Amino acid sequence: SCTGLRIGSVVAPTAQHAANIKRKQVPWSLNSMALVFLSAVVKDEAYLEETWRVTPLWRANLLTQLNRRFPSWEVHGQPYLSWVWVNTKNEATALQATALAKQHGVPIRHGEPGYKLPTFIRLAVRNPDQVAHLLEAWKSIWEQ
């Protein structure tokens, strides 16, 4: 994962639908740094294999740590995904978690903009040290 690089995909029902979408696509919809990164990373088989190996392990660690400190929170998503949706069940808590993470340099997404899920946050799966840093940022929440 490379935070800040805009990479996306579209699934179309037919090749003609895909072509119609592509004709209307603005040239900057995918940033140039993302194209360079993506072009390099898909050629690096060791990186891809390592990413597939560690993602479920790191994700399991993230879930364990979240469940330990926030047992009432619900975590959503598949084991192979590089992110998790978390329902904090409280809009103020979700906003506080987002603000504290940002203050500590950890990018997370609040669920309200674009998704209309005000009690949710979306976290990236990261290595255990980075998860520990995030949880330390949230210490004031889990000590309540």
C-alpha positions as CSV (number, residue, x, y, z in Angstrom):
1,S,0.0,0.0,0.0
2,C,1.2,3.5,-0.8
3,T,-0.8,6.1,1.0
4,G,-1.7,9.2,-1.1
5,L,-1.4,7.6,-4.5
6,R,-4.7,7.5,-6.3
7,I,-5.2,4.1,-7.9
8,G,-8.6,2.8,-8.6
9,S,-10.5,0.4,-10.9
10,V,-13.8,0.1,-12.7
11,V,-15.7,-3.0,-13.4
12,A,-17.9,-2.7,-16.4
13,P,-20.5,-5.2,-17.7
14,T,-19.2,-5.1,-21.3
15,A,-16.1,-4.0,-23.2
16,Q,-18.3,-1.3,-24.8
17,H,-19.3,0.1,-21.4
18,A,-15.6,0.2,-20.4
19,A,-14.7,2.0,-23.6
20,N,-17.5,4.6,-23.1
21,I,-16.2,5.3,-19.5
22,K,-12.6,5.6,-20.7
23,R,-13.6,8.1,-23.4
24,K,-15.0,10.4,-20.7
25,Q,-12.2,9.8,-18.2
26,V,-10.1,12.9,-17.4
27,P,-6.4,12.5,-17.8
28,W,-5.6,13.3,-14.2
29,S,-8.1,10.7,-12.7
30,L,-5.1,8.5,-11.8
31,N,-2.1,10.5,-10.6
32,S,1.2,10.1,-12.4
33,M,3.1,9.0,-9.3
34,A,0.5,6.3,-8.8
35,L,1.1,5.1,-12.4
36,V,4.8,4.9,-11.9
37,F,4.4,3.1,-8.5
38,L,1.9,0.6,-9.9
39,S,4.0,-0.1,-13.0
40,A,7.1,-0.9,-10.8
41,V,5.3,-2.8,-8.1
42,V,3.5,-5.3,-10.4
43,K,6.9,-6.2,-11.8
44,D,8.3,-6.9,-8.3
45,E,7.2,-10.4,-7.6
46,A,9.0,-10.6,-4.3
47,Y,7.1,-7.5,-3.1
48,L,3.8,-8.9,-4.2
49,E,4.4,-12.3,-2.6
50,E,5.6,-10.6,0.7
51,T,2.5,-8.4,0.7
52,W,0.2,-11.4,0.2
53,R,2.1,-13.2,3.0
54,V,2.1,-10.5,5.6
55,T,-1.3,-8.8,5.0
56,P,-3.4,-11.5,6.7
57,L,-1.0,-11.8,9.6
58,W,-0.8,-8.0,10.1
59,R,-4.6,-7.8,9.7
60,A,-5.1,-10.5,12.4
61,N,-2.8,-8.6,14.7
62,L,-4.8,-5.4,14.1
63,L,-8.1,-7.1,14.9
64,T,-6.6,-8.7,18.0
65,Q,-5.3,-5.4,19.3
66,L,-8.6,-3.6,18.5
67,N,-10.7,-6.3,20.2
68,R,-8.5,-6.3,23.2
69,R,-8.9,-2.5,23.7
70,F,-12.3,-1.9,22.2
71,P,-14.4,-5.1,22.6
72,S,-17.6,-3.3,21.7
73,W,-16.3,-2.2,18.3
74,E,-17.3,-4.3,15.3
75,V,-14.7,-5.0,12.6
76,H,-15.8,-5.7,9.0
77,G,-13.9,-7.0,6.0
78,Q,-12.3,-10.1,4.6
79,P,-9.0,-11.5,5.9
80,Y,-7.1,-10.8,2.7
81,L,-8.0,-7.1,2.6
82,S,-5.5,-4.4,3.3
83,W,-8.0,-2.4,5.3
84,V,-10.8,-2.8,7.8
85,W,-14.0,-1.0,8.5
86,V,-14.6,-0.5,12.2
87,N,-18.0,0.4,13.6
88,T,-17.2,2.3,16.8
89,K,-21.0,2.5,17.5
90,N,-20.6,6.1,18.5
91,E,-20.3,9.1,16.2
92,A,-18.3,11.2,18.7
93,T,-15.9,8.3,19.2
94,A,-15.4,7.9,15.5
95,L,-14.6,11.6,15.1
96,Q,-12.3,11.5,18.1
97,A,-10.4,8.4,16.8
98,T,-10.0,10.1,13.4
99,A,-8.7,13.4,15.0
100,L,-6.3,11.6,17.3
101,A,-4.9,9.5,14.5
102,K,-4.4,12.5,12.3
103,Q,-2.6,14.4,15.2
104,H,-0.2,11.4,15.5
105,G,0.5,11.1,11.8
106,V,-1.6,8.1,11.1
107,P,-4.0,8.4,8.2
108,I,-7.4,6.8,8.8
109,R,-10.7,7.6,7.1
110,H,-13.9,8.7,8.9
111,G,-17.0,6.9,7.5
112,E,-19.2,9.9,7.1
113,P,-17.8,11.6,4.0
114,G,-18.8,9.7,1.0
115,Y,-20.2,6.6,2.8
116,K,-22.7,8.2,5.3
117,L,-21.4,5.9,8.1
118,P,-20.8,8.4,10.9
119,T,-19.9,5.8,13.5
120,F,-17.4,4.0,11.3
121,I,-13.7,4.5,10.6
122,R,-11.5,2.8,8.0
123,L,-8.0,1.7,8.9
124,A,-5.2,0.4,6.8
125,V,-3.6,-2.8,7.7
126,R,0.0,-2.0,8.9
127,N,2.8,-3.7,10.6
128,P,2.6,-4.3,14.4
129,D,4.8,-1.3,15.3
130,Q,2.6,1.1,13.3
131,V,-0.5,-0.5,14.9
132,A,1.0,0.1,18.4
133,H,1.6,3.7,17.4
134,L,-2.0,4.2,16.5
135,L,-3.3,2.5,19.6
136,E,-1.0,4.7,21.7
137,A,-2.6,7.7,20.0
138,W,-6.0,6.3,21.0
139,K,-5.0,5.7,24.6
140,S,-7.3,8.4,25.9
141,I,-10.3,6.6,24.2
142,W,-9.5,3.0,25.5
143,E,-8.8,4.3,29.0
144,Q,-12.2,5.8,29.3
